[in-house]
Amino acid sequence: MSTSNHFDIALGYNDGANITSFSNNIDIGNAGVTGEANKIRIGTVGTQNGTFIAGIFWDKRGQWRRSDDKLRR
């Protein structure tokens, strides 16, 4: 990761390695993309094959929902 970046976060081996400028990127398990800003990249295509985020699920209509939404129906 470039030392000229501001407010970038990279976690893991070689993560954020492709970030050369701009700011506010978060790369976890991903090398990032040159010239991009304000992005969150988690995981690497071909390595990770699923996502689990507490409190968020995919409903029968094909929409992302929060777990507390189902209580409001």
KAZI-V435425 format. One record per residue. N is the residue number from 0. RES is the residue in one letter. SS is DSSP state (helix for helix, strand for strand, loop for the rest). Layout:
BEGIN
{{N & RES & SS} {N & RES & SS}}
END
This chain:
BEGIN
{{0 & M & loop} {1 & S & loop} {2 & T & loop} {3 & S & loop} {4 & N & loop} {5 & H & strand} {6 & F & loop} {7 & D & loop} {8 & I & strand} {9 & A & strand} {10 & L & strand} {11 & G & loop} {12 & Y & loop} {13 & N & loop} {14 & D & loop} {15 & G & loop} {16 & A & loop} {17 & N & loop} {18 & I & loop} {19 & T & loop} {20 & S & loop} {21 & F & loop} {22 & S & strand} {23 & N & loop} {24 & N & loop} {25 & I & strand} {26 & D & strand} {27 & I & strand} {28 & G & loop} {29 & N & loop} {30 & A & loop} {31 & G & loop} {32 & V & loop} {33 & T & loop} {34 & G & loop} {35 & E & loop} {36 & A & loop} {37 & N & loop} {38 & K & loop} {39 & I & strand} {40 & R & strand} {41 & I & strand} {42 & G & loop} {43 & T & loop} {44 & V & strand} {45 & G & loop} {46 & T & loop} {47 & Q & strand} {48 & N & loop} {49 & G & loop} {50 & T & loop} {51 & F & loop} {52 & I & loop} {53 & A & loop} {54 & G & loop} {55 & I & strand} {56 & F & strand} {57 & W & strand} {58 & D & loop} {59 & K & loop} {60 & R & loop} {61 & G & loop} {62 & Q & loop} {63 & W & strand} {64 & R & strand} {65 & R & strand} {66 & S & helix} {67 & D & helix} {68 & D & helix} {69 & K & helix} {70 & L & helix} {71 & R & helix} {72 & R & loop}}
END
